[in-house]
Amino acid sequence: MLSRFWNQPSRAYRDFQLVYGALGLHFFFPALGYLLSPETAMDSFTRLGALLGAGTYPFSEQSMVWRVLAGTNVLTLAFLCFFIQADVRRHWPALYPLVFMKGTTSASFFLAYVLSTRYPAFLLVAFWDGLNCLFFIHFARNARAAALAGEEGLVPRPLGA
């Protein structure tokens, strides 16, 4: 199975599966952290800021409301990645809310950095989230083209095939 996956005729489809699987996990596990252990997530964020030369994190992050919203929103990103990954051809429209949600997050972190604080982790997260949007579009577009061209040999086969 692994050999068939790695050597399938569509490199674009294989790469899409790898990237979307990795991104889905990249969202799934942090979402659990935001919901179950928010202090760990904040520790990581403040350590990132310190690594980038920042002093003390300038905000209090104690709200249960924002903790739940962050966790469920990031869990939604994971769901959308896995949903699109299951059948990029049929689930293509789910790319729009995925890119919108991550794109507005990127813009919001950038604006928070520029307008409110110069905490460098905000800028790095804005850049990373913007890069995620480019990954979403690039890999899904190429995989969709491969799936539309013919499903023979695609591993794993799209759900609707």
Backbone as CSV, one residue per row, in Angstrom:
resi,resn,N_x,N_y,N_z,CA_x,CA_y,CA_z,C_x,C_y,C_z
1,MET,0.838,-1.203,0.000,0.000,0.000,0.000,0.873,1.254,0.000
2,LEU,1.891,1.297,0.843,2.758,2.468,0.914,3.503,2.665,-0.408
3,SER,3.933,1.578,-1.004,4.619,1.666,-2.289,3.675,2.193,-3.369
4,ARG,2.430,1.686,-3.364,1.435,2.167,-4.340,1.160,3.651,-4.140
5,PHE,1.067,4.077,-2.870,0.844,5.493,-2.577,2.013,6.327,-3.085
6,TRP,3.219,5.931,-2.737,4.386,6.736,-3.063,4.659,6.781,-4.565
7,ASN,4.362,5.702,-5.268,4.673,5.608,-6.701,3.461,5.805,-7.602
8,GLN,2.380,6.355,-7.087,1.182,6.538,-7.901,1.452,7.495,-9.063
9,PRO,0.626,7.422,-10.096,0.887,8.220,-11.295,0.792,9.732,-11.082
10,SER,0.059,10.170,-10.084,-0.095,11.607,-9.873,0.703,12.078,-8.649
11,ARG,1.832,12.672,-8.925,2.651,13.239,-7.846,1.899,14.369,-7.136
12,ALA,1.128,15.153,-7.890,0.368,16.260,-7.297,-0.651,15.736,-6.287
13,TYR,-1.304,14.627,-6.612,-2.291,14.054,-5.706,-1.602,13.487,-4.462
14,ARG,-0.474,12.818,-4.655,0.290,12.279,-3.527,0.739,13.407,-2.604
15,ASP,1.296,14.466,-3.186,1.769,15.594,-2.378,0.623,16.258,-1.628
16,PHE,-0.526,16.377,-2.284,-1.716,16.922,-1.635,-2.090,16.082,-0.420
17,GLN,-2.108,14.771,-0.581,-2.449,13.894,0.540,-1.480,14.086,1.704
18,LEU,-0.211,14.190,1.407,0.801,14.388,2.462,0.628,15.740,3.156
19,VAL,0.477,16.787,2.376,0.383,18.135,2.937,-0.915,18.324,3.710
20,TYR,-2.023,17.903,3.145,-3.300,18.081,3.845,-3.378,17.207,5.096
21,GLY,-2.800,16.019,5.049,-2.749,15.188,6.255,-1.921,15.848,7.334
22,ALA,-0.758,16.378,6.946,0.107,17.058,7.914,-0.559,18.311,8.471
23,LEU,-1.199,19.096,7.605,-1.880,20.304,8.080,-3.067,19.965,8.975
24,GLY,-3.809,18.929,8.621,-4.923,18.510,9.468,-4.443,18.154,10.870
25,LEU,-3.360,17.401,10.946,-2.793,17.057,12.262,-2.226,18.289,12.956
26,HIS,-1.644,19.184,12.165,-1.081,20.432,12.686,-2.160,21.283,13.359
27,PHE,-3.393,21.152,12.921,-4.504,21.871,13.554,-5.174,21.037,14.644
28,PHE,-5.287,19.735,14.428,-6.015,18.884,15.360,-5.376,18.877,16.754
29,PHE,-4.087,18.617,16.820,-3.446,18.502,18.136,-3.384,19.831,18.891
30,PRO,-3.053,20.938,18.249,-3.131,22.209,18.983,-4.544,22.541,19.447
31,ALA,-5.553,22.193,18.644,-6.936,22.459,19.063,-7.240,21.745,20.372
32,LEU,-6.805,20.511,20.478,-6.991,19.790,21.734,-6.255,20.496,22.867
33,GLY,-5.060,20.990,22.569,-4.300,21.725,23.578,-5.010,22.989,24.020
34,TYR,-5.572,23.725,23.068,-6.293,24.954,23.423,-7.468,24.647,24.331
35,LEU,-8.141,23.527,24.070,-9.319,23.169,24.852,-8.967,22.540,26.196
36,LEU,-7.941,21.705,26.212,-7.649,20.910,27.402,-6.494,21.439,28.249
37,SER,-5.586,22.171,27.626,-4.408,22.649,28.349,-3.949,23.998,27.786
38,PRO,-4.776,25.037,27.953,-4.449,26.327,27.343,-3.142,26.930,27.860
39,GLU,-2.768,26.600,29.091,-1.512,27.144,29.616,-0.313,26.619,28.830
40,THR,-0.402,25.396,28.322,0.680,24.843,27.505,0.789,25.604,26.187
41,ALA,-0.364,25.899,25.585,-0.362,26.654,24.327,0.222,28.048,24.546
42,MET,-0.165,28.701,25.626,0.361,30.047,25.900,1.850,29.996,26.223
43,ASP,2.290,28.963,26.930,3.720,28.813,27.205,4.510,28.711,25.903
44,SER,3.983,27.938,24.949,4.663,27.804,23.650,4.722,29.144,22.931
45,PHE,3.624,29.886,22.965,3.563,31.176,22.282,4.527,32.181,22.922
46,THR,4.575,32.214,24.246,5.482,33.161,24.912,6.943,32.729,24.746
47,ARG,7.201,31.428,24.697,8.577,30.974,24.418,8.990,31.372,23.010
48,LEU,8.066,31.273,22.054,8.348,31.720,20.690,8.670,33.206,20.689
49,GLY,7.875,33.993,21.404,8.153,35.422,21.511,9.521,35.689,22.109
50,ALA,9.872,34.968,23.158,11.189,35.146,23.795,12.306,34.758,22.833
51,LEU,12.102,33.681,22.079,13.091,33.250,21.093,13.328,34.331,20.041
52,LEU,12.272,35.096,19.743,12.360,36.170,18.756,12.778,37.504,19.377
53,GLY,13.122,37.478,20.664,13.658,38.681,21.310,12.655,39.512,22.085
54,ALA,11.445,39.026,22.275,10.423,39.801,22.985,10.613,39.682,24.494
55,GLY,10.087,40.659,25.176,10.053,40.604,26.636,8.821,39.839,27.081
56,THR,8.265,40.267,28.171,7.079,39.639,28.744,5.883,39.807,27.812
57,TYR,5.069,38.762,27.721,3.863,38.828,26.908,2.936,39.873,27.514
58,PRO,2.447,40.830,26.728,1.752,41.994,27.287,0.251,41.837,27.571
59,PHE,-0.309,40.646,27.405,-1.750,40.492,27.568,-2.082,39.369,28.533
60,SER,-3.268,39.445,29.111,-3.781,38.369,29.950,-4.651,37.470,29.076
61,GLU,-4.477,36.186,29.190,-5.212,35.234,28.346,-5.945,34.226,29.228
62,GLN,-6.860,34.686,30.044,-7.520,33.822,31.019,-8.976,33.507,30.689
63,SER,-9.483,33.927,29.560,-10.906,33.808,29.263,-11.286,32.422,28.749
64,MET,-12.283,31.824,29.369,-12.818,30.542,28.908,-13.497,30.707,27.550
65,VAL,-14.117,31.852,27.317,-14.786,32.103,26.036,-13.779,32.005,24.890
66,TRP,-12.654,32.676,24.996,-11.673,32.685,23.914,-10.977,31.342,23.794
67,ARG,-10.822,30.673,24.912,-10.226,29.334,24.903,-11.105,28.372,24.088
68,VAL,-12.414,28.398,24.338,-13.337,27.530,23.609,-13.399,27.930,22.135
69,LEU,-13.479,29.220,21.867,-13.523,29.672,20.470,-12.255,29.279,19.718
70,ALA,-11.104,29.490,20.322,-9.843,29.125,19.661,-9.796,27.626,19.386
71,GLY,-10.126,26.836,20.388,-10.063,25.388,20.224,-11.013,24.879,19.159
72,THR,-12.252,25.349,19.193,-13.226,24.850,18.216,-12.958,25.384,16.811
73,ASN,-12.462,26.613,16.707,-12.130,27.137,15.378,-10.972,26.362,14.757
74,VAL,-9.958,26.064,15.541,-8.814,25.328,15.013,-9.202,23.874,14.737
75,LEU,-10.094,23.326,15.539,-10.606,21.987,15.263,-11.383,21.976,13.945
76,THR,-12.079,23.061,13.646,-12.784,23.182,12.370,-11.794,23.205,11.208
77,LEU,-10.664,23.868,11.392,-9.632,23.860,10.351,-9.149,22.429,10.093
78,ALA,-8.934,21.668,11.155,-8.500,20.269,10.998,-9.566,19.479,10.244
79,PHE,-10.823,19.644,10.656,-11.915,18.935,9.992,-11.950,19.266,8.502
80,LEU,-11.841,20.544,8.161,-11.890,20.944,6.750,-10.736,20.341,5.958
81,CYS,-9.545,20.304,6.544,-8.407,19.684,5.855,-8.690,18.210,5.568
82,PHE,-9.165,17.479,6.579,-9.441,16.057,6.395,-10.619,15.832,5.445
83,PHE,-11.611,16.707,5.502,-12.777,16.617,4.632,-12.374,16.797,3.174
84,ILE,-11.601,17.816,2.885,-11.136,18.059,1.515,-10.214,16.922,1.079
85,GLN,-9.377,16.460,1.982,-8.446,15.379,1.672,-9.185,14.101,1.269
86,ALA,-10.346,13.851,1.854,-11.094,12.623,1.563,-11.577,12.557,0.118
87,ASP,-11.919,13.703,-0.463,-12.366,13.732,-1.864,-12.269,15.168,-2.368
88,VAL,-11.101,15.524,-2.837,-10.837,16.907,-3.233,-11.748,17.362,-4.364
89,ARG,-12.146,16.452,-5.193,-13.021,16.823,-6.316,-14.410,17.233,-5.817
90,ARG,-15.028,16.392,-5.023,-16.381,16.671,-4.529,-16.406,17.712,-3.406
91,HIS,-15.368,17.742,-2.580,-15.360,18.641,-1.421,-14.606,19.947,-1.688
92,TRP,-14.312,20.202,-2.942,-13.586,21.412,-3.332,-14.167,22.690,-2.724
93,PRO,-15.501,22.889,-2.698,-16.044,24.139,-2.136,-15.668,24.389,-0.670
94,ALA,-15.295,23.345,0.064,-14.877,23.534,1.461,-13.548,24.282,1.551
95,LEU,-12.842,24.382,0.426,-11.594,25.146,0.419,-11.851,26.623,0.716
96,TYR,-12.989,27.144,0.294,-13.284,28.569,0.498,-13.361,28.945,1.977
97,PRO,-14.147,28.243,2.802,-14.140,28.616,4.223,-12.804,28.327,4.902
98,LEU,-12.095,27.301,4.445,-10.780,26.997,5.015,-9.820,28.163,4.797
99,VAL,-9.741,28.635,3.568,-8.839,29.752,3.247,-9.333,31.041,3.897
100,PHE,-10.638,31.249,3.920,-11.166,32.458,4.549,-10.828,32.493,6.037
101,MET,-11.072,31.394,6.712,-10.831,31.357,8.157,-9.358,31.565,8.476
102,LYS,-8.479,30.886,7.760,-7.043,31.006,8.039,-6.515,32.343,7.525
103,GLY,-7.059,32.831,6.427,-6.623,34.126,5.899,-7.000,35.276,6.823
104,THR,-8.203,35.238,7.380,-8.584,36.303,8.318,-7.777,36.202,9.611
105,THR,-7.410,34.995,10.003,-6.541,34.837,11.167,-5.179,35.462,10.889
106,SER,-4.641,35.200,9.713,-3.355,35.774,9.329,-3.413,37.299,9.340
107,ALA,-4.439,37.843,8.701,-4.589,39.305,8.652,-4.784,39.883,10.052
108,SER,-5.516,39.192,10.888,-5.775,39.691,12.245,-4.508,39.686,13.096
109,PHE,-3.708,38.639,12.991,-2.436,38.633,13.723,-1.520,39.741,13.219
110,PHE,-1.510,39.944,11.905,-0.682,41.021,11.349,-1.150,42.384,11.862
111,LEU,-2.462,42.609,11.830,-2.992,43.892,12.307,-2.762,44.070,13.809
112,ALA,-2.874,42.994,14.574,-2.585,43.086,16.005,-1.130,43.487,16.220
113,TYR,-0.245,42.924,15.408,1.174,43.268,15.518,1.399,44.739,15.166
114,VAL,0.843,45.195,14.073,1.076,46.550,13.578,0.355,47.605,14.418
115,LEU,-0.886,47.349,14.781,-1.716,48.371,15.415,-1.715,48.342,16.939
116,SER,-1.380,47.195,17.525,-1.547,47.079,18.970,-0.248,46.799,19.705
117,THR,0.465,45.827,19.244,1.665,45.408,19.953,2.740,45.054,18.942
118,ARG,3.937,45.162,19.316,5.041,44.743,18.437,5.588,43.399,18.912
119,TYR,4.738,42.601,19.527,5.161,41.290,20.004,5.464,40.422,18.783
120,PRO,6.721,40.007,18.598,7.145,39.391,17.327,6.458,38.067,16.994
121,ALA,5.981,37.341,17.972,5.304,36.076,17.670,4.033,36.328,16.865
122,PHE,3.393,37.484,17.054,2.202,37.817,16.271,2.563,37.896,14.784
123,LEU,3.685,38.508,14.484,4.108,38.648,13.093,4.474,37.294,12.489
124,LEU,5.157,36.469,13.251,5.532,35.150,12.753,4.290,34.293,12.499
125,VAL,3.324,34.333,13.406,2.086,33.570,13.212,1.323,34.101,11.997
126,ALA,1.295,35.411,11.819,0.634,35.988,10.642,1.268,35.457,9.355
127,PHE,2.589,35.411,9.327,3.296,34.894,8.156,2.982,33.413,7.944
128,TRP,3.060,32.603,9.015,2.811,31.170,8.911,1.380,30.889,8.454
129,ASP,0.412,31.612,8.996,-0.977,31.405,8.602,-1.212,31.794,7.143
130,GLY,-0.570,32.850,6.689,-0.662,33.223,5.284,-0.051,32.161,4.384
131,LEU,1.072,31.609,4.820,1.712,30.529,4.071,0.803,29.296,4.016
132,ASN,0.116,29.007,5.121,-0.846,27.902,5.132,-1.901,28.094,4.049
133,CYS,-2.384,29.321,3.877,-3.388,29.600,2.838,-2.838,29.280,1.454
134,LEU,-1.599,29.635,1.217,-0.981,29.311,-0.074,-0.871,27.800,-0.252
135,PHE,-0.501,27.078,0.821,-0.456,25.612,0.759,-1.831,25.040,0.436
136,PHE,-2.858,25.542,1.131,-4.224,25.053,0.900,-4.580,25.148,-0.575
137,ILE,-4.371,26.313,-1.135,-4.795,26.573,-2.514,-3.951,25.786,-3.506
138,HIS,-2.647,25.882,-3.380,-1.743,25.239,-4.330,-1.959,23.722,-4.397
139,PHE,-1.904,23.062,-3.250,-1.972,21.607,-3.256,-3.362,21.092,-3.603
140,ALA,-4.412,21.767,-3.140,-5.772,21.318,-3.477,-6.061,21.536,-4.959
141,ARG,-5.626,22.665,-5.498,-5.873,22.945,-6.926,-5.221,21.874,-7.801
142,ASN,-3.967,21.550,-7.505,-3.261,20.559,-8.321,-3.846,19.156,-8.154
143,ALA,-4.232,18.809,-6.932,-4.817,17.487,-6.697,-6.190,17.383,-7.345
144,ARG,-6.956,18.458,-7.305,-8.282,18.449,-7.934,-8.140,18.237,-9.440
145,ALA,-7.178,18.916,-10.042,-6.950,18.732,-11.476,-6.603,17.278,-11.782
146,ALA,-5.786,16.662,-10.940,-5.429,15.258,-11.149,-6.650,14.359,-10.984
147,ALA,-7.478,14.641,-9.982,-8.668,13.824,-9.742,-9.689,13.992,-10.870
148,LEU,-9.810,15.190,-11.413,-10.743,15.423,-12.512,-10.257,14.779,-13.809
149,ALA,-8.937,14.672,-13.954,-8.370,14.085,-15.168,-8.600,12.572,-15.225
150,GLY,-8.793,11.966,-14.086,-9.024,10.518,-14.040,-8.605,9.971,-12.697
151,GLU,-9.423,9.099,-12.163,-9.171,8.603,-10.816,-8.371,7.315,-10.795
152,GLU,-8.060,6.767,-11.930,-7.314,5.515,-11.956,-5.940,5.706,-11.337
153,GLY,-5.631,4.879,-10.381,-4.307,4.899,-9.769,-4.136,5.857,-8.614
154,LEU,-5.147,6.676,-8.290,-5.020,7.585,-7.160,-5.089,6.798,-5.858
155,VAL,-4.129,7.073,-4.968,-4.050,6.372,-3.680,-3.908,7.403,-2.585
156,PRO,-4.840,7.452,-1.625,-6.074,6.682,-1.581,-7.074,7.215,-2.590
157,ARG,-7.959,6.346,-3.011,-8.996,6.760,-3.962,-9.908,7.767,-3.284
158,PRO,-10.351,8.788,-4.004,-11.326,9.730,-3.437,-12.576,8.976,-2.978
159,LEU,-13.173,9.427,-1.888,-14.345,8.753,-1.312,-15.450,8.520,-2.312
160,GLY,-15.697,9.500,-3.163,-16.802,9.402,-4.117,-16.502,8.560,-5.334
161,ALA,-15.292,8.033,-5.415,-14.899,7.272,-6.621,-15.519,5.891,-6.622
